[in-house]
Amino acid sequence: MNLESLYLHLPITWQNWAIGVEGWRIQRRRYGLRYADFATAANLRGSQSETALQAYRTERLKQHLDAAAQTTFWQRRFAEYDVDPRSSDPFSALRRLPVLTRPEVKAHVHKLRNPVLKQSDLLPVHTSGTTGSGLVFVQTREMEHVTWATWWRYRTWHGLQQHAWCAYFGGRSVVPLSQGEPPYWRWNRPGRQLLFSGYHLSSSTALHYAKALCDARIDWIHGYPSVLALLATFAIEQHLPLPKVRLITVGAESLLPSQESVIASAFQAPVRQHYGQAEGVANISQCPAGRLHVDEDYSGVEFVPLDGMPGLFRIVGTNWHNAAFPLLRYDTGDVATFDADDACRCGCPGRVVRTIDGRIEDHIVLPSGARIGRMDHAFKDMVNVREAQIAQGDDGQIVVRVVRGAEYSPADERMLLMELTKRLGRTSQVSIRYMDSIPRTPSGKLRFVVKA
């Protein structure tokens, strides 16, 4: 029995205790050591002149090219494209490289790892990405500190502080799927979070969610927009009272205008979004004026025009704070659009993006009536799955479309079915269909959850 299975079999009191222990461990790692120094530096960069910021960006890229030159993957690619990693103009050198794709990264994970750095100094990272394709790599502690310093800089724009209590609506299985009575939430007291299950939310349980939110003393709510929009819809339909909070923040999925409208209407609070990914190649934060700003100091972000799609740009980036796993011109698979006038009255730095057309997903409807949006956690460790998509027909049957990797085995299939069963239950009809490729949308994206 693994730790997750053990956790799900614990009494609720012990589950809260286990979450608290894990929360305490994460807090120590995330905000310990030199985090305060990185946070101070990130805040200072937020008010630097454009000249000073460009000098910082140039130095970061120079150091990152040096780190990349330590890896066998980039040694070969630098030679192939005649790139001098010690160039005095690192951005020109970077542009000589082709865009790096996720399949390339998956195929060369070990060659991309920096052998100079000690494994004991690095942290493992798991991500499923927008394609549902698992990727496991490493990052430096500096990378984690810089990431959280950047995210808290964005949150402080909106008046939030690290001691604020947060209600979190994400994709983690904090409550056993078999649990049929409240509480559908657990406490992470060291992290000052009330963690809600997105897998138990339905028209019949929404009242319990609303009451728990009102009873808890929270300052803000964070989560997937699909889950929060669903709760907001139930609250409006059933006239459920909701708490007064300072702010609603969303991430992991694109925030649709309809979702923003219903969330803001139900909670009577502003809704702000943040865009990023575990690979750390791009970070985009929404300012108090409602505009999306590129965090130019966090990474090197490029917007590459999509062929045949005027006005659409693919988000490509370089993770220059993670010397352990250098990604240069990495294609996120997400798409952005821009306003004709990119000026913003807020005073925050960074290029302004109009929309991010990434990770837009439908819902899976369970036999109980509960709706499940983002399902990426089922694929986080599925490193032998190249691509995946979940499709549900009008009859309720769920088909998981899978493109197998070279090392995919029956054990991977069993693991995938087990992870899906944890989230969808045994009453849902789930099957796997293996495919050579999965169709994309007109903009080139793979929708993770679709209606068949």
C-alpha positions in Angstrom: 0.0 0.0 0.0 1.5 3.4 -1.1 1.3 6.6 1.0 -1.6 8.0 -0.9 -3.7 4.8 -0.5 -2.8 4.7 3.2 -3.8 8.4 3.6 -7.2 7.7 1.9 -7.9 4.9 4.5 -7.1 7.1 7.5 -9.9 8.6 9.7 -10.6 12.3 8.8 -8.8 13.6 11.9 -5.7 11.7 11.0 -6.0 12.9 7.4 -5.9 16.5 8.6 -2.9 15.6 10.7 -1.1 14.0 7.7 -1.9 17.0 5.5 -0.5 19.3 8.3 2.7 17.4 8.5 3.2 17.5 4.7 2.2 21.2 4.7 4.8 21.9 7.3 7.5 20.1 5.3 6.5 22.1 2.1 6.5 25.4 3.9 10.0 24.8 5.3 11.3 23.8 1.9 9.5 26.5 -0.1 10.2 29.4 2.2 13.3 28.4 4.0 17.0 29.0 3.5 17.4 32.1 1.3 13.8 32.6 0.2 13.6 36.0 1.9 16.6 37.2 -0.2 15.0 36.0 -3.4 11.7 37.6 -2.5 13.3 41.0 -1.8 15.2 40.8 -5.1 12.1 39.9 -7.1 10.2 42.8 -5.5 13.0 45.2 -6.3 13.1 44.1 -10.0 9.4 44.8 -10.2 10.2 48.5 -9.9 13.5 48.6 -11.9 14.1 50.7 -15.0 13.9 49.0 -18.3 17.6 49.4 -18.7 18.4 47.7 -15.4 15.9 44.9 -16.1 17.4 44.2 -19.5 20.9 44.0 -17.9 19.6 41.5 -15.4 17.9 39.4 -18.3 21.1 39.5 -20.3 23.2 38.2 -17.3 20.7 35.5 -16.5 20.7 34.2 -20.0 24.5 34.2 -20.2 24.7 32.1 -17.0 22.0 29.8 -18.4 23.8 29.2 -21.7 26.9 28.3 -19.6 24.9 25.8 -17.6 23.3 24.4 -20.8 26.8 23.9 -22.3 27.5 21.4 -19.5 24.8 19.0 -20.8 25.3 16.5 -23.7 22.0 17.5 -25.3 22.9 21.2 -25.6 26.6 20.5 -26.5 25.4 18.7 -29.6 22.7 21.2 -30.5 25.0 24.2 -30.0 27.5 22.6 -32.4 24.7 21.7 -34.9 23.4 25.3 -35.1 26.8 27.1 -34.6 25.8 28.6 -31.3 28.4 30.2 -29.1 27.2 29.8 -25.5 29.7 32.5 -24.4 28.5 35.1 -26.9 28.5 38.7 -25.8 25.0 38.9 -27.3 23.3 35.9 -25.7 19.8 36.7 -27.1 21.1 36.6 -30.7 22.8 33.3 -29.9 19.6 32.0 -28.4 17.6 32.9 -31.6 19.9 30.6 -33.6 18.4 27.6 -31.9 15.2 25.9 -33.2 12.1 25.7 -30.9 12.4 22.8 -28.4 9.4 20.5 -28.3 8.0 18.5 -25.4 8.5 15.1 -27.2 12.2 16.1 -27.6 12.5 16.8 -23.9 10.9 13.6 -22.9 13.1 11.6 -25.3 16.3 13.3 -23.9 15.6 13.9 -20.2 18.9 12.4 -19.0 20.9 14.3 -21.6 19.3 17.6 -20.6 20.2 17.2 -16.9 23.2 19.2 -15.8 25.7 16.6 -14.5 27.8 19.3 -12.6 25.1 19.8 -10.0 24.7 17.3 -7.1 21.5 15.2 -7.1 21.1 15.9 -3.3 20.8 19.6 -4.0 18.0 19.2 -6.5 14.2 18.8 -6.2 12.1 16.5 -8.4 9.3 18.0 -10.4 6.3 16.1 -12.0 4.1 17.6 -14.6 1.4 16.3 -17.0 1.3 19.4 -19.2 -1.6 20.4 -21.5 -1.2 17.2 -23.5 -1.6 14.9 -20.5 1.9 13.6 -21.2 3.9 12.9 -18.0 7.3 14.5 -17.5 9.6 14.1 -14.6 12.7 16.3 -14.2 14.8 18.2 -11.6 15.1 21.8 -10.5 17.4 23.8 -8.2 16.2 25.1 -4.9 16.9 28.6 -6.3 14.3 27.9 -9.0 11.7 27.0 -6.5 12.4 30.1 -4.4 12.4 32.4 -7.4 9.1 30.9 -8.6 7.3 31.4 -5.3 8.9 34.9 -4.9 7.4 35.8 -8.3 4.0 34.4 -7.5 3.9 36.3 -4.2 4.9 39.4 -5.9 1.8 39.0 -8.1 -0.4 38.3 -5.1 0.9 41.4 -3.2 -0.2 43.5 -6.2 -3.7 42.6 -5.0 -3.1 43.2 -1.3 -2.5 39.6 -0.3 0.2 38.6 2.3 1.8 35.2 3.0 0.0 34.9 6.4 -3.5 35.1 4.6 -5.7 32.1 4.9 -6.7 30.6 1.5 -9.5 28.2 0.4 -8.0 26.0 -2.3 -10.0 24.3 -5.0 -7.6 22.2 -7.1 -7.2 18.7 -8.5 -5.7 16.8 -5.6 -7.5 13.8 -4.1 -7.7 15.2 -0.5 -11.0 13.4 0.2 -11.6 9.7 -0.6 -14.0 9.5 -3.6 -16.1 6.9 -1.7 -16.9 9.5 1.0 -20.6 10.3 0.7 -21.0 12.8 3.5 -19.3 16.1 4.4 -16.7 17.3 5.2 -15.5 17.4 1.6 -12.4 19.4 2.7 -9.3 19.1 4.8 -7.1 21.5 6.7 -3.5 22.4 5.9 -2.9 24.6 8.9 0.9 25.2 8.5 0.2 26.3 4.9 -2.9 28.3 6.0 -5.1 26.5 3.5 -8.6 24.9 3.6 -8.3 22.3 0.8 -11.6 21.4 -1.0 -12.2 18.4 -3.1 -13.2 19.2 -6.6 -14.5 15.6 -7.1 -17.4 15.8 -4.7 -18.9 19.1 -5.9 -22.4 18.7 -7.3 -25.8 20.3 -7.0 -26.6 18.2 -3.9 -23.3 19.0 -2.1 -22.9 22.7 -3.0 -24.6 23.8 0.2 -22.0 22.1 2.3 -19.2 23.8 0.4 -20.8 27.2 0.7 -21.4 26.7 4.5 -17.8 25.6 5.0 -16.5 28.7 3.2 -18.7 31.0 5.3 -17.6 29.3 8.6 -13.9 29.5 7.8 -12.0 32.8 8.2 -10.4 33.1 4.8 -9.0 36.1 3.0 -9.0 34.7 -0.5 -9.9 31.8 -2.7 -7.6 30.1 -5.2 -8.3 27.2 -7.6 -9.1 25.9 -11.1 -11.6 28.3 -12.8 -13.7 25.3 -13.9 -14.3 24.2 -10.3 -14.9 27.7 -9.0 -17.3 28.5 -11.8 -19.2 25.4 -11.1 -19.5 26.2 -7.4 -20.5 29.8 -8.3 -23.2 28.5 -10.7 -24.7 26.3 -8.0 -24.5 29.1 -5.4 -26.4 31.4 -7.8 -29.0 28.8 -8.8 -29.6 27.7 -5.1 -29.3 31.2 -3.6 -26.5 30.0 -1.3 -24.7 32.6 0.8 -21.0 32.9 0.1 -18.3 34.6 2.2 -16.9 38.1 1.6 -13.3 37.6 0.4 -10.7 40.1 -0.8 -9.9 38.2 -4.0 -10.4 35.1 -6.2 -7.2 33.9 -8.0 -7.2 31.2 -10.6 -4.6 29.2 -12.5 -3.8 25.8 -14.2 -6.6 26.4 -16.8 -7.4 29.3 -19.0 -10.0 31.6 -17.5 -13.0 31.9 -19.8 -14.9 35.2 -19.8 -18.1 33.3 -18.8 -16.3 31.7 -15.9 -14.9 35.0 -14.7 -18.4 36.6 -14.9 -20.1 33.9 -12.9 -17.4 33.7 -10.3 -17.2 37.4 -9.7 -21.0 37.7 -9.6 -21.4 34.9 -7.0 -18.5 35.9 -4.7 -18.8 39.7 -5.3 -15.0 39.8 -5.6 -12.5 40.5 -8.4 -11.1 37.4 -10.2 -7.5 37.5 -11.3 -5.5 34.9 -13.1 -1.9 33.7 -13.4 -0.3 31.7 -16.1 2.7 29.4 -15.6 3.9 25.8 -15.9 6.1 23.5 -13.9 8.9 23.8 -16.5 9.2 27.5 -15.5 9.8 28.8 -19.0 7.0 31.5 -18.9 5.1 33.4 -16.2 2.3 35.8 -16.8 0.5 37.6 -14.0 -2.7 39.7 -14.1 -2.4 43.2 -12.6 -5.0 45.1 -10.5 -6.2 46.8 -13.7 -7.0 43.4 -15.2 -4.2 43.2 -17.7 -1.9 40.2 -18.2 1.8 41.1 -17.8 4.8 39.0 -18.7 7.1 38.5 -15.8 10.2 39.5 -17.8 12.7 38.8 -15.1 11.5 35.3 -14.3 12.3 33.7 -17.7 12.9 34.5 -21.4 9.5 34.5 -23.0 9.0 34.6 -26.8 5.7 34.8 -28.8 6.2 32.9 -32.0 3.5 33.6 -34.7 1.4 30.6 -35.7 1.5 29.8 -39.4 -1.8 30.4 -41.0 -3.3 31.8 -37.8 -3.0 35.6 -37.9 -3.0 37.2 -34.5 -2.1 34.0 -32.6 1.3 33.4 -31.0 2.7 30.3 -29.5 4.2 30.8 -26.1 7.9 29.7 -26.1 10.3 30.2 -23.2 13.7 29.7 -21.6 13.8 28.8 -17.9 17.0 30.7 -17.0 16.6 30.2 -13.2 16.9 26.4 -13.4 20.5 25.5 -14.1 19.7 21.8 -13.3 17.5 21.2 -16.4 18.1 24.0 -19.0 15.2 24.4 -21.5 16.0 26.9 -24.3 13.2 28.1 -26.5 10.8 25.5 -25.1 7.3 25.3 -26.7 4.7 25.4 -24.0 1.9 24.4 -26.5 -0.1 27.4 -25.3 -1.3 30.3 -27.5 -1.6 34.0 -26.7 -3.2 37.0 -28.4 -2.3 40.7 -28.0 -4.1 44.0 -27.9 -3.3 46.7 -30.5 -2.4 49.0 -27.6 -0.2 47.2 -25.1 0.1 50.1 -22.6 -1.3 49.6 -19.1 -2.1 52.3 -16.6 -1.2 50.1 -13.6 2.6 50.8 -13.7 3.6 47.1 -13.5 6.4 46.1 -15.9 6.3 43.6 -18.7 4.7 43.1 -22.1 0.9 43.0 -22.0 -1.0 39.9 -23.3 -4.7 40.0 -24.1 -5.6 36.4 -23.7 -4.0 33.0 -23.2 -5.7 30.3 -25.2 -4.4 27.3 -23.3 -5.8 24.4 -21.2 -9.4 25.1 -22.1 -11.3 22.0 -21.0 -14.8 20.6 -20.7 -16.2 18.7 -17.8 -16.6 15.0 -17.2 -20.0 14.2 -15.6 -20.1 11.4 -13.1 -23.2 9.2 -12.6 -23.7 11.1 -9.3 -24.1 14.4 -11.2 -20.8 15.7 -10.0 -18.7 17.4 -12.7 -14.9 16.9 -13.0 -12.9 19.5 -14.9 -9.1 19.3 -15.0 -7.9 15.6 -14.7 -4.2 16.2 -15.1 -3.3 14.7 -11.8 -4.2 11.2 -13.1 -1.3 11.5 -15.6 1.4 13.2 -13.5 3.6 10.1 -13.2 2.6 8.6 -16.5 6.0 9.2 -18.1 5.5 6.5 -20.8 2.4 8.2 -22.1 3.2 10.5 -25.0 -0.2 12.1 -25.3 -3.6 11.6 -23.7 -7.1 12.9 -24.0 -10.3 12.1 -22.1 -13.5 12.0 -24.1 -17.0 11.5 -22.9 -20.0 10.6 -25.1 -23.6 11.5 -24.7 -24.2 8.0 -23.1 -21.8 8.9 -20.3 -19.1 6.5 -21.3 -15.5 7.8 -20.9 -12.8 6.9 -23.4 -9.2 7.8 -22.6 -7.3 8.2 -25.9 -3.6 7.4 -25.3 -0.6 7.6 -27.6 1.9 5.2 -26.1 5.6 5.9 -25.6 8.3 3.4 -26.5 8.5 2.0 -22.9 4.7 1.8 -22.4 3.7 -1.5 -20.8 0.7 -3.3 -19.3 1.9 -2.0 -15.9 1.4 1.6 -17.2 -2.2 0.7 -18.3 -3.0 -0.7 -14.9 -1.6 2.4 -13.2 -3.5 4.7 -15.4 -6.8 2.8 -14.9 -6.1 2.9 -11.1 -5.5 6.6 -11.1 -8.7 7.3 -13.1 -10.7 5.1 -10.9 -9.6 7.0 -7.8 -11.0 10.2 -9.4 -14.0 8.9 -11.4 -15.1 6.0 -9.2 -16.0 2.4 -10.2 -19.5 3.4 -11.3 -18.1 5.3 -14.4 -17.6 3.3 -17.5 -13.9 4.0 -18.5 -12.0 2.4 -21.4 -8.6 3.1 -23.0 -8.3 3.5 -26.7 -4.8 3.5 -28.1 -4.1 5.9 -31.0 -1.1 6.9 -33.2 -2.0 10.5 -32.8 -4.7 12.7 -31.3 -6.4 15.5 -33.3 -5.6 19.1 -32.5 -7.8 22.2 -32.4 -7.4 24.7 -35.3 -4.8 26.6 -33.2 -2.7 23.5 -32.7 -3.7 22.7 -29.2 -4.7 19.3 -27.8 -7.8 19.6 -25.6 -7.3 17.4 -22.6 -11.0 16.8 -21.8 -13.5 16.9 -24.6 -17.1 15.8 -25.5 -16.9 12.9 -27.9 
